[in-house]
């Protein structure tokens, strides 16, 4: 059997139609790319502009809470504390959007320093201490004493760990367990730090494992969902880990908790 050959249309009108379709497709792709750039720039601008008034609201609320403008009664103190808590939550969400916009525009860079993972985890533990106590959770940290210090961007590694631990705390029921484990693994001729953040929470079905890393994604997207946020935390975490040359992934079954893993290559000091 002789091979089949495709013969282009000889009708000039058909050639003209194909060329017109190609030009229209090229125009639409260029327009979509331009809109994406504008969207990213808008997110960066609006996030930056929102931080200033939000910070002012929190600062003035803290002045009232601390009694610098006069003593407050118990109900007033509770109300001011609610304003501060809500303001900080909003500020954190705005910060996530700003980080996402910078990542989408390839404006994120690494500021490498040498630091110990223990110090970062101690800081994150202190920040989440009240939530851990409120939900009667157990937070276990297991890091080998002989693990060498990391040479990485401390702020960005803290962001990844803070996001993963925060999610674990949020999605773990009362009196549950959250843990952080680290180990040094050999990857060919190089070594990586492997970090595991796990919990005994509600878990994620396997078909949603990749979904949770997508931008603005929510496993439960209904208006009545219990857990709210920007849907950018894990997207940003993946971006920051990959910026270091590592990778991040998830192991979980619905109803049996989650285990997030990420690696950070060891660099020369």
N, C-alpha and C positions, 0 to 999 in steps of 0.2 A: 504494500500500500504506500503510495507516494505521500510525503508530508504535506500537511495543509498549509497554505500560504494565505495571509490576509492581504487583500487588495484594497487600497484606500479608495474612497468613492471618487468617481470621475466627474460627477455632476458638480459644477462650480458652486451651485447654490448650497449643496451639502457641505462643501469645504468652508464656505462662508459662515454657515450656521455653527459648525464646530469651532471655528476661530472665534466667533462671537461669544460662544459659551465659555471658551477658555479665558477670554479677556474678562468676562463677567465674574468668573470664579476667582481670577487673580485679584480683581478689584475688591470683591467681598472679603477675601483673606486679608488684604492690606487694611481694609476698613476695620475688621475685627481686631487685628493687631494694634491698630491705633487706639481703638476704644479700650483695649486691655491696658495699654500704657496710661491712658487718661484715668481709668478706674484705679490703678495702682497709685498714681500721683494724688488723686482725690483722697484715697484712704490715708495716705501719709500726711497730707495737709490737714485734713479734718481731725485726725488723731492727735497731731501735734497741737492744734488749736484748742482741743478739748482739755488737754492736760492742765493748762494754766488756770482756767476757772475752777476745775475740779480740785486742784491742789489748794487754791484759795479757800474753797468751801470747807475742806477738811481742816486746814490750818485754823480758820476762825472758829470752827466747831470745837477744836481741841482747846482753844483759848477759853471758850465758855465752859467746857468740861472741867478744866483745871481750876476754875473759880477765879480767874484773873480779872474778871469783870463783875464779880459778886458771887456769893454762894448760891448754889442751886438746891432745890428740894429733890427728893428721890425720883419723882416722876419726870422732872425736867432733865435730870442726869441720865435716866434711861433713854429719853427721847434724843438727847444729844449723842449718846453712844450709838444709837441706831443710825443717825445721820453720818457719823464717822465711819461706821462699819459699811454702810451702803456706798459711801463715797470712795472708800478704799477698794471695794469690789469693782466699782465702775472704773476707777483709775487702772486697776489691774487689767480689765478687759480692753480699755483703750490702749494700754501698753502692748497687749497681744496683737491688736490690729496694726499698730505702728510697726512692730517687729515683723509681722507677716508682710506688710507693704514693702519694707526694706528688703526682705528676702526675695520677694517677687521681682523686685527691681535690681536684684544682684548687688545690693549695697551693703550687705553684711560682711564684715571682715573679722578676723581673729586677732585678739590681743593676747599673745602667749605669755604666760607666767608659770612659774613652778609652784605647785601647791599640793596639799594633802587632801584626799577625798574625805578624811575624817572631819576636817575643819568645816567643809561645805555641809556635810550631813548634820553636824552639830548645830549649825546655823539654821538649817531647814527644820530640824526637830524643835528648836526653840520657837520658831515662827508658827508652828502647827501645834504647839503644846496644849493650847486651850481647846482646840477642836478634838485632839486625841482624848483629852480628859472628858470632854462633853459627851463623846460617844463611847467612853469606857473601852477604847481600843488598846491593843498591845502593839507597840512599834519595836521590832527587833532589827538590830544592825549587826552584820557579821562581815567585817573587813579584815583580811589577813594582816598581821602586824608587820610582816616583811614586804608588803606591797610598796614598790618604789613610788615616789611622788610623781604626779602627772605634770607634763608640760603642755598646757592647753589654755583655752580661754576660760578662766575661772567663772566669770559671770554667766557665760552661756552654758557651761556644764551645770552650774547651780540652777539655771532656768529649766533645763531638761529634768533634773532630779526633782526640783520643786513641783513641776507639772505632774510628773508620774506619781510622786508621793501624795500630792494633793488629790489627784484622781482616785488613788487607792483609798484614801481616807473618806472621800465623799461617797464612794460606791460600796463601802464595807458596812454591813449592819452593826448595830449596837453589840459591844463586847467581842467584836471580830479581831482579826489579826492582820497586821501589815508588816512586811519585812523588806530589808535591803541587804543584798549579798553582793560581794565583789570578789573576783578572782583574777589572777594573771594567767592568760592563755597564750600559747605559742601559735602564731599564724605564719607558717613558712619560716623565713629567716627573721621575722619580726615578732614583737610581743604586743598583745592588746590587753587593755583592762576591760573585763567583761562585768557589767553591772546588771543585777536582776532586782526589779521592784515588783513584789508580789502582794497579793491580798486574798482574803477568804470571802470576798464579796460576791456580787450577783453574776459575775462572769459575762463573757461575750460569745455569742454563737460564731462558729468558724466562718460562716458566710459573710460575717461583718468585720472580720479581722482587717481587711484592707480598707474598708469603708472608714474606719475610725481615724485613719491617717490622711483622709482627703479633706481639703479645705471646706470649712463651713458645714461639715457633715455632723449629723447627730444620729446615733443608732435609734433612739426614740425621738422622732421629729414631731410628735404630736404636741398640740398646745397645752395638754394636761401633763406633760412629762415632769418628773420630779426634779431632774437635774438640768440646770440651765448653764449657758455659757456661750462663747462666740463660736465654738466648734473649730477653733484654730490651734488649740494647745498642742495636740499631737502632730499636726501639720508642721508647726514651728519646731517642735522637738526633733522631728525627722530632719528638717532642714539644718538645724544646728549640729546634729550628730554627723550628718553627711558632710557638712562643712569641715569637720575635723578629720574626715576620711574614714569614719566608722559607719555602722549600720544599726538600725533599730527594728525590732520585730516583736510579735505578740504570740503567746501561747495561752489558750483559754478554751473552756467549754462553758456553755450556759449553765449557771447554777453552781459552778465549782471554782470561782475566783479567777483572777487574771495574773499572768506573769509577763511583764514587759522586760525585754533585754535590750541593752545597747552596748556597743563597743567603742573604745577610744584608743587609737594607736599610741604607743609610747614613742615619744620623740626625744632626741638628745637635748639635754639642758642647754 
